[in-house]
Amino acid sequence: MTEPYELPATMCGDYFVVNATINGHEGIPLLMDSGAGRTVMDPDVLRTVGARKRIDSLRIGDYAAYDFGVSKLDMDALSAALGERVYGILGHPVFNPLLLTYDFPGRRLVIEHARLDSAGAVPLRAGYDRPYVRADVGERAFWILIDTGSSRGLSLDDLERFSLSMPPTRTGGRMRVNGLFVVETGRLSQTVRMGGFELEQPFAARTESRHLVGQEVLHHFAITFDHPGGLVRFSRPDSISGPIPAYPARVSDYLADPETGEVLHVFDESIGLRRGDRLVRVNGRPFGERGCPSSHLAPRVPSEYEIEFDRDGEIRSVTARVGFLGMEE
């Protein structure tokens, strides 16, 4: 494979999903995730393909990888949150020998046997199997993970240590591989510089583990990773220059278990939901058939939606609102 090759992939919102053949078994959807330093798969799939700690062979279209490590992880909750069934997360090291481009505006994945020119790229943090780049806020510098597997924008593990123009406020909940958690979001009063571009006083969510930048920012770019060369390149296919304006943060009225529909937390009790209610339908569709989220490339518009829920055997309905922090500005 000497020419650039577009991996066959589909999009679920702004998540890239590939259909893999593993140890000869076809049709296994895997989530692509630049923030994953290792490959994980559902235990049932590993049993089916006859693997324990290593994969003998994996094919995605014309691309093949051999003899790499894998760990077990139940994918039911993550699949439910995503809205599409996936059986694993494909770790970035599987593509380390190649250039790998996540082209969000073009909605395609491209691999190539080549190296990046340092003149048009920025260095990755040395010695790490995940892609970290330097970020600067005022005089403060830190390393931040480029995470295509995160639906959020900017996430910081010490949000309160930054200068904020809007204090942290609860904006809903998110599902990660380690479970559900309540999200707090604030707005930085300074511009963030990273990867050769700037984020203009962005909203940032508090994270549990590490600084990261996800799809709400990355969707502007085609991002090319050169792990052997220790470089990454951010390209703006739209040729727009200048800082990226703050992207409004979604505000949810409640947090529900993505598998069961059980309401775990209510942020706005005026909508009529209670903890322990079980969601049955959303806008007329069964809760378990929500489908993929909308792309961040689509404009964000506050809206309302109808929820049917079960409370002690009685089906009730309420109207919930999708709002966005900072939309009024």
C-alpha positions in Angstrom: 0.0 0.0 0.0 2.0 2.9 -1.3 -0.8 5.4 -2.1 -3.1 7.1 0.5 -5.9 4.6 1.3 -9.3 5.6 2.6 -10.4 3.1 5.2 -14.0 1.9 4.8 -15.8 3.5 7.8 -19.2 4.9 8.8 -20.0 7.8 11.1 -22.1 7.7 14.2 -22.4 11.4 15.0 -18.8 12.4 14.9 -17.5 8.9 15.9 -15.7 6.9 13.3 -16.7 3.2 13.2 -14.9 0.5 11.1 -16.2 -2.9 10.2 -13.3 -5.3 11.0 -12.5 -9.0 10.2 -10.7 -10.5 13.3 -9.0 -13.8 13.1 -11.1 -14.6 10.0 -14.4 -13.6 11.6 -16.2 -10.8 9.6 -18.5 -8.0 10.4 -17.2 -6.8 13.8 -17.8 -3.0 14.3 -15.1 -1.2 16.3 -14.9 2.4 17.4 -11.8 4.4 16.3 -10.3 6.3 19.2 -7.1 8.3 19.1 -7.3 8.6 22.9 -7.1 4.8 23.3 -3.6 3.6 24.1 -4.7 0.0 23.8 -7.3 -2.1 22.0 -10.3 -3.4 24.0 -13.0 -5.8 22.9 -16.2 -7.3 24.4 -15.5 -10.7 26.1 -18.1 -12.4 23.9 -16.3 -11.3 20.7 -12.9 -12.4 22.1 -14.4 -15.9 22.7 -15.9 -16.0 19.3 -12.7 -15.1 17.5 -10.6 -17.4 19.7 -8.5 -14.7 21.4 -7.5 -14.0 24.9 -4.7 -11.4 25.2 -3.6 -11.0 21.6 -5.2 -10.7 18.2 -3.6 -12.8 15.4 -5.0 -10.8 12.5 -7.3 -7.8 11.9 -8.4 -6.5 8.5 -10.3 -3.3 7.6 -10.8 -3.2 3.9 -7.3 -3.6 2.4 -5.5 -2.8 5.6 -4.2 -5.6 7.8 -2.6 -5.7 11.2 -1.1 -8.7 13.0 -0.2 -10.0 16.5 -1.2 -7.1 18.8 -2.4 -7.0 22.4 -6.1 -6.7 23.4 -7.9 -6.4 26.7 -11.5 -7.3 27.8 -14.2 -4.7 28.3 -17.9 -5.1 28.3 -19.2 -2.8 25.5 -23.0 -2.9 26.4 -23.1 0.4 28.2 -20.9 2.3 25.8 -22.9 0.9 22.8 -26.2 2.1 24.5 -24.7 5.6 25.1 -23.4 5.8 21.5 -26.7 4.7 19.9 -25.0 2.0 17.8 -23.7 -1.4 18.6 -19.9 -1.6 18.7 -17.9 -4.5 20.0 -14.6 -2.8 20.8 -12.4 0.2 20.7 -9.4 0.1 18.3 -6.3 1.5 20.0 -4.2 4.0 18.2 -1.0 1.8 18.3 -2.5 -0.5 15.7 -1.8 2.2 13.2 1.5 3.4 14.5 3.6 2.5 11.5 1.4 4.7 9.2 0.1 8.2 8.9 -3.5 8.1 10.1 -5.8 11.1 9.3 -9.2 11.7 10.9 -10.8 14.0 8.4 -13.9 15.3 10.3 -15.2 17.7 7.7 -14.7 15.1 4.9 -16.0 12.4 7.2 -13.3 9.9 6.2 -10.3 8.0 7.6 -7.1 7.9 5.5 -3.9 5.9 6.0 -0.6 6.4 4.2 3.0 5.1 4.3 4.7 8.5 4.7 6.1 10.9 7.3 5.0 14.4 8.2 7.1 17.4 7.4 8.0 19.1 10.7 7.4 22.5 9.2 3.7 22.0 9.0 3.2 19.9 12.2 3.6 20.1 15.9 5.4 17.7 18.2 3.7 15.0 20.2 4.7 14.4 23.8 7.6 11.9 23.6 7.4 8.5 25.3 3.6 8.2 25.3 1.4 5.8 23.3 -1.4 8.3 23.1 -1.2 11.7 21.3 -0.6 14.6 23.7 0.2 18.1 22.4 1.3 21.2 24.3 -1.4 23.7 25.2 -0.8 27.2 26.5 -3.2 29.4 28.5 -1.6 32.7 29.3 1.7 31.9 30.8 0.7 28.4 31.8 1.7 25.4 29.7 0.4 21.8 29.9 -0.1 18.6 27.8 -3.5 17.7 26.4 -4.7 14.5 24.9 -6.2 14.6 21.3 -9.2 12.3 21.9 -11.4 11.5 18.9 -13.4 9.2 21.1 -14.6 12.0 23.3 -17.8 13.8 22.3 -16.9 16.8 24.4 -14.8 19.8 23.5 -12.2 20.9 26.0 -12.0 19.0 29.3 -9.6 19.9 32.1 -8.9 17.9 35.3 -8.2 21.1 37.4 -10.8 23.5 35.9 -10.9 25.7 39.1 -7.2 26.5 38.7 -7.9 28.4 35.4 -9.1 31.9 35.2 -12.9 31.6 34.4 -15.4 34.2 33.1 -18.2 31.8 33.9 -18.0 29.5 37.0 -18.5 25.7 36.7 -22.1 24.7 36.6 -23.8 21.3 36.2 -24.7 20.8 32.6 -25.7 17.1 32.6 -24.0 13.7 32.5 -21.8 11.6 30.2 -21.0 8.0 29.6 -17.4 6.8 29.6 -15.9 3.4 29.6 -15.6 3.7 33.4 -19.2 4.6 33.9 -21.6 7.5 34.2 -20.6 10.8 35.8 -22.0 14.3 36.3 -20.5 17.0 34.1 -19.6 20.5 35.3 -18.8 23.2 32.7 -17.2 26.6 33.0 -15.8 29.2 30.5 -12.2 30.2 30.4 -11.5 33.9 30.4 -8.3 33.4 28.2 -7.5 32.0 24.8 -6.2 28.5 24.6 -3.4 27.8 22.1 -2.6 24.3 20.9 -1.6 22.5 17.7 -1.0 25.8 15.9 -4.6 27.0 16.4 -6.4 29.0 19.1 -9.6 28.5 21.0 -11.2 31.8 21.9 -12.2 31.7 25.6 -13.7 28.2 25.3 -16.1 26.4 27.5 -14.4 23.5 29.3 -15.8 20.6 31.2 -14.2 19.2 34.4 -12.8 15.7 33.7 -11.8 13.0 36.2 -8.4 12.0 34.9 -6.5 14.1 32.3 -6.7 17.2 30.1 -8.2 16.3 26.7 -9.7 17.9 23.6 -12.5 16.1 21.8 -14.9 16.2 18.9 -16.6 19.5 19.6 -13.2 21.2 18.8 -11.7 18.5 16.5 -14.6 18.5 14.1 -13.1 21.6 12.5 -10.0 19.7 11.4 -8.4 17.0 9.4 -5.9 15.6 12.0 -3.0 13.6 10.8 -1.0 11.5 13.3 2.6 10.5 12.7 3.5 8.5 15.8 6.9 7.2 14.6 7.9 10.8 13.7 6.4 12.2 16.9 4.3 14.7 15.1 0.7 15.7 14.4 -0.8 18.1 11.9 -4.1 20.0 12.1 -5.5 21.2 8.8 -8.5 23.4 8.2 -10.1 22.1 5.0 -12.4 25.2 5.0 -9.2 27.4 4.8 -10.6 29.6 7.5 -8.0 31.2 9.7 -8.2 32.9 13.1 -9.3 31.7 16.5 -12.1 29.1 16.9 -15.0 30.8 18.7 -16.4 29.3 21.9 -18.7 26.4 21.1 -21.9 26.4 23.3 -22.0 23.6 25.8 -25.1 21.3 25.9 -27.2 21.5 29.0 -29.3 18.4 30.0 -32.3 18.3 32.3 -31.6 14.8 33.6 -29.1 11.9 33.5 -30.4 8.5 32.6 -28.7 5.1 32.4 -28.2 4.5 28.6 -29.0 0.8 28.9 -32.0 0.7 31.1 -33.4 4.2 30.8 -33.5 4.6 34.6 -33.3 8.3 35.6 -30.3 8.6 37.8 -30.3 12.3 38.5 -32.6 15.3 37.7 -31.0 18.7 37.2 -34.2 20.6 36.6 -37.0 19.1 38.7 -39.6 21.4 37.1 -39.7 19.2 34.0 -41.5 16.5 36.1 -39.0 13.7 36.1 -37.8 12.0 39.3 -34.9 9.7 40.1 -36.0 6.1 39.6 -38.4 6.9 36.7 -37.7 4.7 33.6 -37.7 6.3 30.2 -39.8 4.4 27.6 -40.0 6.7 24.6 -38.3 9.8 23.3 -40.1 11.8 20.6 -42.2 8.6 19.9 -39.2 6.3 19.5 -38.4 3.5 22.0 -35.7 4.6 24.3 -33.4 1.7 23.3 -33.7 2.7 19.6 -32.4 6.3 19.9 -29.8 5.9 17.1 -26.6 7.8 16.6 -26.2 11.4 18.0 -26.3 14.3 15.6 -23.0 15.6 14.2 -21.3 18.6 15.8 -21.1 20.0 12.2 -24.8 20.7 12.4 -25.8 24.0 14.0 -26.9 23.9 17.6 -30.5 25.1 18.2 -32.3 24.9 21.5 -35.3 22.6 21.2 -37.9 20.6 23.0 -38.6 16.9 23.0 -41.3 14.6 24.3 -40.5 11.9 26.9 -42.7 9.0 28.0 -41.7 7.3 31.2 -42.8 4.6 33.6 -43.3 5.6 37.2 -44.5 2.7 39.4 -46.2 1.0 36.4 -48.0 4.2 35.2 -46.9 5.7 31.8 -46.6 9.4 32.0 -45.2 12.1 29.6 -43.2 15.3 30.0 -41.6 17.9 27.8 -37.8 18.4 28.2 -35.6 21.1 26.7 -32.3 20.9 25.0 -30.4 24.0 25.9 -26.8 25.3 25.4 -24.7 27.2 27.9 -23.5 30.5 26.3 -26.1 30.4 23.5 -27.4 33.8 24.7 -24.1 35.5 23.9 
